[in-house]
Amino acid sequence: MPADLFRAFGQGPLILIAGPCVIEGEEHVHRMARGIREAVGEFVFKASFDKANRTSASAYRGPGLKEGLRILAGVKAEGFPILTDIHEPSQAEAAAEVADILQIPAFLCRQTDLLLAAGRTGRIVNIKKGQFVAPHDIHRAAEKVATTGNRQVLLTERGSSFGYNNLVVDMRGLKIMRDAGWPVVFDATHSVQLPGGAGSASSGQPQFIEPLARAAVATGIDGVFVEVHDEPKKALSDGPNALRLSLLGDFWRSLTAIDALVKR
């Protein structure tokens, strides 16, 4: 990855952000990072130390801040850029010691104190567009971060609420968000999620991951976000909408071919 990771978004080929939804264990995280690199080459590794917005209170959330950052630091030591979520302003500085990109979850994309805390770290801030936010409004969240003097902001589309337990992606929104002046990432796996669709957990439609990703890349976006797992049916979080690791190589080659055509 380039030394200036943020500059690479929007000034070169498509960038991949990939990894399991949540840290399931140290060995698994390292195995996933190496497996993804073998499939696609350079990428940004993503895993959460805590999933604070799971459907059920009994669902697995992750190892927590301290242990999770220790594990991610080990992955970073192997040369992988790191992205992880933060949910509270107090987590920003600690996470920034390890992560290259701090991610603001969709449900929290309007939380001013969280956005400002992330911005003050000087790290890249990836803001997931809330399912309830219009594409032409999410730039206001980026502007909150920018008030700290940090303009390293990515905006990520992950679908909009479409009735109950369903999401839809308006491809016009990708251009609207990009025209606001910020690099745009498409979250291909959360966009096929069915929130709460399995009762006490979310369900998903992974058969639509690639078609939606192809369409999004054709609009000229800067990056693609995919949650990847070697055994989605055994994943401790978001397995129903994860991309199987064995499919990642062909998936990525397809997207980079479209990206090269669009940006030629």
Phi, psi and omega in degrees: 000147179297154178298322177264086186297320182296320180298331180294332176285115178095350181235026180187199180295165177306139179251140179257131169247122187208152177158177179289155180304312185224154176291117181261347180164156184297313181297319181296318180299314180295320180295320179293316181300315180292321180295320178293318179298321178297328183279325190231347186089223184289142179195172174259125181276133182239130169199146182260138175277343179206136172249094189276359183235035178296153183299316183249145178294339182270357183287152178295131183252337183124178185280351181095172188300304187296307181292321180297318179291327176298316180295316180294328177297325177293322177292318179299323180297340177273003174099013180265129168296147188239137169237135174212156180280151163234149183241344182224147179306326183293343181273346191298308185296317180296315180295325181293340177291339181246314189277142172276331180230127174261127183256134176261116182299153184304318182295343185248013190292348178252007183283101188303312183297324179292316179297318181292319179297319178295317180298322183292341179289340183082358178280163172296139179243119177259114182259116173285126177292124180300149180298345184254006185251135178286148179305326182278002178251340188292341178298337179294328176292319177298321180293329175297315177299317184297336178295344178277356185093358180257111180256016178275079185235135172248145174247129183242127175274132178224022178095156179242149180301133182226085188073206180267140174056034180209153177231154174222147179252122175267105184297338175298328183297329180297318178289321179301314180295318181291324179294342177285351173104012182240143175300145185239136178243143175253123177271099187283341183263319176291337179291341177255010178287148171247090187304124181067013186290346179252022180086269181271005179208167177277152174249192181190171179231076186296343179295345181259002180301307184291315178303317179292320180296319178300314181298318181294315180298327180294342178278351178094030180289175187257337182202163177233136180248125176222133171275127188237140179215145179286333177221080185308326181292341179256001182298144182276351177203134173059026177302320183297340179242019179270154174270132179292135183306321183295343180265351189295318184301308180295321178303312184289322178297323178296316182291320181291332175293318177294316180301317180296322179293315183294320186267002181293000000 
